[in-house]
Amino acid sequence: MIPAKDFYLIRHGETVDNRAHIAAGGDRDSMLTDKGKNQALRIAPAIGKLSPAPQKVFHSPMTRTRETAQNVNSMANLDMIEHPEMYEHKLGDWNGLGWDEVLPNLENKVPAPNGEKEEHFVKRVQGAME
């Protein structure tokens, strides 16, 4: 059970793979585009206005999330913590394929070849949140 605490969830900015409409899970490190970097910088001023105020910034080991977190945190200067289990679903052989191919499989709960089973993904993320 996840303890009741306030938290804010911010998704990483646009990546090269997002722009190309291809899948990039937790086992593919797609870099931020200039637009993605600027998206995070644009929300940085809002971090200091949140109530309750954030105390720390957690991010995954992925470059896209670390850079987004750094840009979002550029004005607040909060402690940043890289959490080794906080990353997206590993998509295995589906990485690099078009979302038009991958999305129907995800919606129909088809396991990704050489990817992460949904049960493991749920337990891993729940453990990271706790």
LUMZAVO-104845 format. One line per field, with one value per residue: residue number from 1; residue in three letters; z, y, x of N, C-alpha, C in turn. Coordinates in Angstrom, 3 decimals, m for minus. Atoms other than C-alpha are relative to their C-alpha. Layout:
% LUMZAVO-104845
num = c(NUM	...)
residu = c(ALA	...)
n.w = c(Z	...)
n.v = c(Y	...)
n.u = c(X	...)
ca.w = c(Z	...)
ca.v = c(Y	...)
ca.u = c(X	...)
c.w = c(Z	...)
c.v = c(Y	...)
c.u = c(X	...)
//
This chain:
% LUMZAVO-104845
num = c(1	2	3	4	5	6	7	8	9	10	11	12	13	14	15	16	17	18	19	20	21	22	23	24	25	26	27	28	29	30	31	32	33	34	35	36	37	38	39	40	41	42	43	44	45	46	47	48	49	50	51	52	53	54	55	56	57	58	59	60	61	62	63	64	65	66	67	68	69	70	71	72	73	74	75	76	77	78	79	80	81	82	83	84	85	86	87	88	89	90	91	92	93	94	95	96	97	98	99	100	101	102	103	104	105	106	107	108	109	110	111	112	113	114	115	116	117	118	119	120	121	122	123	124	125	126	127	128	129	130)
residu = c(MET	ILE	PRO	ALA	LYS	ASP	PHE	TYR	LEU	ILE	ARG	HIS	GLY	GLU	THR	VAL	ASP	ASN	ARG	ALA	HIS	ILE	ALA	ALA	GLY	GLY	ASP	ARG	ASP	SER	MET	LEU	THR	ASP	LYS	GLY	LYS	ASN	GLN	ALA	LEU	ARG	ILE	ALA	PRO	ALA	ILE	GLY	LYS	LEU	SER	PRO	ALA	PRO	GLN	LYS	VAL	PHE	HIS	SER	PRO	MET	THR	ARG	THR	ARG	GLU	THR	ALA	GLN	ASN	VAL	ASN	SER	MET	ALA	ASN	LEU	ASP	MET	ILE	GLU	HIS	PRO	GLU	MET	TYR	GLU	HIS	LYS	LEU	GLY	ASP	TRP	ASN	GLY	LEU	GLY	TRP	ASP	GLU	VAL	LEU	PRO	ASN	LEU	GLU	ASN	LYS	VAL	PRO	ALA	PRO	ASN	GLY	GLU	LYS	GLU	GLU	HIS	PHE	VAL	LYS	ARG	VAL	GLN	GLY	ALA	MET	GLU)
n.w = c(0.000	0.072	m1.066	0.447	m0.040	1.195	0.942	1.329	1.021	1.235	1.023	0.712	1.192	1.286	0.394	1.426	0.337	m0.061	1.202	1.134	m0.268	m0.191	m1.387	m0.770	m1.379	m1.026	0.435	1.163	m0.502	1.059	m0.455	0.118	1.080	m0.540	m0.491	m1.280	m1.005	m0.266	m0.724	m1.422	m0.459	m0.085	m1.230	m1.172	m0.934	m0.732	m1.095	m1.227	m0.379	m0.378	m1.416	m0.779	0.755	0.124	m0.820	0.755	1.363	0.325	1.430	0.378	0.544	1.417	0.297	0.263	m1.250	m0.776	0.575	m0.290	m1.433	m0.200	0.534	m0.845	m1.305	0.204	m0.858	m1.380	m0.559	m0.978	0.106	1.058	m0.321	1.073	m0.553	1.004	0.403	0.465	1.442	0.762	0.331	0.966	1.168	0.707	1.457	0.539	0.055	1.339	0.930	m0.014	m1.001	0.619	m0.165	m1.402	m0.848	m0.081	m0.838	m1.399	m0.367	m0.097	m1.016	0.613	m0.563	0.941	0.097	m0.681	m0.803	m1.408	m0.228	m0.643	m1.460	m0.529	0.146	m1.038	m1.311	m0.045	m0.138	m1.304	m0.978	0.102	m0.566	m1.451)
n.v = c(m1.174	m1.251	m0.908	m1.245	m1.166	m0.832	0.034	m0.536	0.850	m0.738	0.871	m0.599	m0.780	0.699	0.647	0.283	1.084	m0.539	m0.790	0.928	0.904	1.372	0.449	m0.046	0.343	m0.162	0.618	m0.762	m1.348	m0.983	m1.335	m1.109	m0.975	m1.364	m0.268	0.696	m0.748	m1.245	0.303	0.082	m1.333	m0.864	0.240	m0.195	m1.027	0.447	0.902	m0.795	m0.473	1.134	0.162	m0.148	m0.135	1.244	0.059	0.687	0.395	1.357	0.282	1.313	m0.034	m0.349	m1.345	m0.909	m0.414	m0.765	m1.343	m0.677	m0.341	m1.099	m1.232	m0.360	m0.379	m1.023	m1.175	0.413	0.572	1.035	1.198	0.909	1.384	0.961	1.245	1.020	0.774	m0.918	m0.225	0.479	1.419	0.476	0.474	1.051	m0.049	m1.034	m1.276	m0.425	0.210	m1.055	0.155	0.623	1.442	0.378	m0.354	1.044	1.096	m0.431	m0.067	1.364	0.680	0.927	m0.268	m0.398	0.970	m0.439	m1.174	0.177	0.447	m1.044	0.212	m0.482	m1.459	m0.555	0.180	m0.844	m1.399	m0.150	0.026	m1.269	m1.050	0.167)
n.u = c(0.844	m0.747	0.424	0.636	m0.878	0.117	m1.114	0.272	m0.584	m0.280	m0.558	m1.131	0.309	m0.002	m1.247	m0.169	0.932	1.370	0.226	0.075	1.134	m0.452	0.003	m1.241	0.333	m1.021	m1.240	m0.501	m0.264	0.187	m0.410	0.938	m0.151	m0.039	1.356	0.134	m0.770	0.719	1.241	m0.344	m0.405	1.182	0.778	m0.857	0.472	1.188	m0.379	m0.069	1.331	0.847	0.320	m1.233	m1.241	m0.779	m1.207	m1.046	0.345	m0.420	0.050	m0.522	m1.359	0.030	m0.518	1.124	0.640	m0.991	m0.075	1.266	m0.008	m0.953	0.583	1.146	m0.546	m1.027	0.220	0.283	m1.227	0.292	m0.824	0.436	m0.318	0.243	0.528	m0.308	1.179	1.040	m0.110	1.141	0.143	m0.994	0.745	m0.728	m0.100	0.892	m0.710	m0.359	1.111	0.998	1.058	1.164	m0.201	m0.177	1.135	1.030	m0.499	0.084	1.424	0.513	m0.812	m0.944	m1.326	m1.049	m1.098	m1.224	0.320	0.367	1.369	0.787	0.005	m1.272	0.028	0.875	m0.654	m1.207	0.375	0.626	m1.099	m0.728	0.846	0.061)
ca.w = c(0.000	m0.961	2.043	1.753	0.939	m1.417	m4.534	m7.984	m11.045	m14.078	m17.253	m19.151	m22.022	m25.687	m26.853	m30.276	m30.223	m29.093	m32.029	m34.419	m32.898	m31.998	m28.794	m26.194	m22.909	m19.785	m21.702	m24.430	m23.555	m26.032	m25.746	m25.191	m28.131	m27.736	m27.383	m24.558	m22.721	m23.069	m21.868	m18.545	m18.276	m18.866	m15.823	m13.525	m12.134	m11.071	m8.764	m6.197	m6.146	m5.337	m2.045	m0.292	m1.464	m2.869	m0.747	m3.207	m6.866	m7.727	m11.243	m13.052	m14.335	m17.875	m19.418	m20.539	m16.996	m15.383	m17.809	m17.383	m13.591	m13.728	m15.880	m13.792	m10.661	m12.119	m9.939	m6.843	m6.334	m4.425	m3.625	m6.612	m6.117	m8.859	m8.054	m9.786	m9.994	m11.202	m14.972	m17.706	m18.725	m20.472	m23.997	m25.164	m28.893	m29.312	m28.697	m31.896	m33.507	m34.407	m31.759	m34.275	m33.995	m30.266	m28.771	m29.793	m28.143	m24.924	m24.908	m25.361	m22.617	m25.052	m23.351	m25.094	m26.445	m24.284	m22.329	m18.793	m17.693	m16.548	m13.064	m12.556	m13.859	m11.441	m8.441	m9.334	m9.691	m6.608	m4.625	m5.916	m4.926	m1.446)
ca.v = c(0.000	3.415	5.768	8.881	11.743	14.663	14.312	15.831	13.741	15.345	13.394	13.942	16.405	15.496	13.024	12.194	8.981	10.814	13.176	10.224	8.379	5.329	3.305	3.913	2.102	1.882	m0.060	2.558	5.885	8.417	11.920	15.081	17.376	21.126	21.356	18.780	20.728	23.942	22.278	21.526	24.980	26.612	24.914	25.544	28.822	27.009	24.622	27.383	28.237	24.744	24.089	22.025	22.833	19.917	18.795	16.610	15.673	11.980	10.786	7.580	6.604	7.534	10.545	12.034	12.061	13.284	16.231	17.026	16.932	19.196	21.730	21.628	22.035	24.826	27.514	25.540	23.836	20.922	17.758	15.419	11.667	9.101	6.075	2.886	1.333	4.382	4.025	3.195	m0.253	m2.163	m2.820	m5.247	m5.984	m3.334	m0.509	1.443	0.248	2.661	3.313	2.234	m1.288	m1.292	0.376	m2.310	m4.942	m2.947	m2.334	m6.067	m6.989	m8.815	m9.272	m7.587	m10.112	m9.810	m7.062	m6.683	m8.600	m6.327	m7.912	m7.138	m3.585	m2.910	m4.346	m2.459	0.902	0.372	m0.506	2.628	4.819	3.336)
ca.u = c(0.000	1.358	1.347	m0.817	1.544	1.329	3.433	3.648	4.281	5.917	6.532	9.763	9.801	9.548	12.198	13.580	11.502	8.336	8.694	9.149	6.119	8.174	8.192	10.882	10.344	12.467	15.092	15.676	17.258	15.855	17.318	15.295	14.690	15.213	11.427	11.557	14.250	12.263	9.040	10.732	12.290	8.895	7.359	10.338	8.894	5.719	7.601	8.199	4.488	3.202	1.474	2.523	6.009	8.012	10.945	12.893	12.961	13.100	13.877	14.714	18.161	17.054	18.822	15.487	14.122	17.345	17.571	13.878	14.256	17.328	15.483	12.296	14.411	16.591	14.993	13.958	17.349	15.843	17.790	17.641	17.561	17.968	15.800	16.990	13.496	11.573	11.428	8.959	7.744	10.538	9.282	11.966	11.717	9.008	11.479	11.990	8.744	5.983	3.332	0.690	2.192	2.879	m0.197	m2.743	m0.527	m0.306	m4.069	m4.689	m2.185	0.100	3.492	6.419	8.941	12.065	10.293	9.023	5.956	3.139	3.058	6.746	6.313	3.425	5.311	8.509	6.798	4.671	7.807	9.559	6.602	6.461)
c.w = c(0.000	1.099	m0.570	0.238	m1.263	m0.882	m1.341	m0.994	m1.293	m0.975	m0.691	m1.222	m1.262	m0.300	m1.516	m0.433	0.085	m1.298	m1.232	0.149	0.065	1.492	0.612	1.455	0.936	m0.334	m1.305	0.427	m1.143	0.558	m0.175	m1.261	0.652	0.551	1.366	1.126	0.385	0.730	1.506	0.557	0.172	1.275	1.267	0.944	0.839	1.212	1.335	0.487	0.457	1.499	0.170	m0.904	m0.102	0.826	m0.756	m1.401	m0.236	m1.515	m0.256	m0.472	m1.473	m0.196	m0.174	1.288	0.872	m0.523	0.245	1.454	0.275	m0.474	0.830	1.329	m0.092	0.890	1.467	0.701	1.128	m0.150	m1.089	0.315	m1.194	0.630	m1.045	m0.513	m0.591	m1.480	m0.704	m0.234	m1.039	m1.152	m0.859	m1.497	m0.635	m0.037	m1.440	m1.046	0.092	1.036	m0.598	0.060	1.463	0.834	0.030	0.857	1.479	0.484	0.190	0.948	m0.583	0.583	m1.084	m0.059	0.577	0.810	1.420	0.101	0.808	1.522	0.637	m0.043	1.130	1.369	0.132	0.242	1.349	1.107	0.001	0.638	1.526	0.655)
c.v = c(1.238	0.929	1.298	1.168	0.785	m0.213	0.543	m0.885	0.807	m0.984	0.730	0.770	m0.842	m0.573	m0.167	m1.083	0.453	0.724	m0.894	m1.004	m1.460	m0.301	0.064	m0.244	0.234	m0.655	0.620	1.456	1.013	1.402	1.040	0.816	1.375	0.382	m0.639	0.703	1.285	m0.228	m0.028	1.361	0.933	m0.242	0.213	1.089	m0.443	m0.857	0.756	0.498	m1.121	m0.040	m1.329	0.008	m1.345	0.092	m0.580	m0.280	m1.383	m0.177	m1.377	0.123	0.414	1.444	0.989	0.475	0.814	1.438	0.786	0.449	1.171	1.320	0.466	0.564	1.165	1.225	m0.393	m0.547	m0.987	m1.146	m0.888	m1.398	m0.880	m1.312	m1.099	m0.784	0.856	0.310	m0.664	m1.507	m0.385	m0.682	m1.005	0.228	1.046	1.376	0.300	m0.244	1.170	m0.271	m0.622	m1.518	m0.421	0.205	m1.061	m1.189	0.351	0.014	m1.374	m0.872	m1.093	0.291	0.330	m1.076	0.604	1.278	m0.392	m0.434	1.061	m0.138	0.529	1.521	0.638	m0.100	0.918	1.465	0.248	0.022	1.313	1.132	m0.104	0.434)
c.u = c(0.891	m0.499	m0.581	0.955	m0.249	1.223	m0.470	0.727	0.143	0.638	1.145	m0.481	0.073	1.387	0.043	m0.992	m1.453	m0.330	m0.176	m1.148	0.442	0.131	1.398	m0.358	1.173	1.316	0.517	0.125	m0.036	0.275	m1.113	0.299	0.158	m1.374	m0.202	0.740	m0.734	m1.318	0.266	0.392	m1.199	m0.808	0.824	m0.509	m1.208	0.345	0.027	m1.343	m0.921	m0.226	m0.741	1.226	0.710	1.277	1.191	m0.523	0.585	m0.104	0.586	1.441	0.064	0.483	m1.139	m0.661	0.956	0.080	m1.289	m0.020	0.944	m0.595	m1.190	0.486	0.987	m0.167	m0.172	1.234	m0.256	0.996	m0.586	0.502	m0.348	m0.445	0.150	m1.207	m1.114	0.224	m1.178	0.052	1.054	m0.731	0.755	0.086	m0.912	0.649	0.386	m1.074	m0.963	m1.081	m1.253	0.089	m0.075	m1.265	m1.100	0.434	m0.089	m1.452	m0.604	0.811	0.894	1.374	1.021	1.077	1.281	m0.207	m0.379	m1.458	m0.749	0.008	1.282	0.053	m0.809	0.670	1.218	m0.363	m0.668	1.056	0.782	m0.808	m0.076	1.286)
//
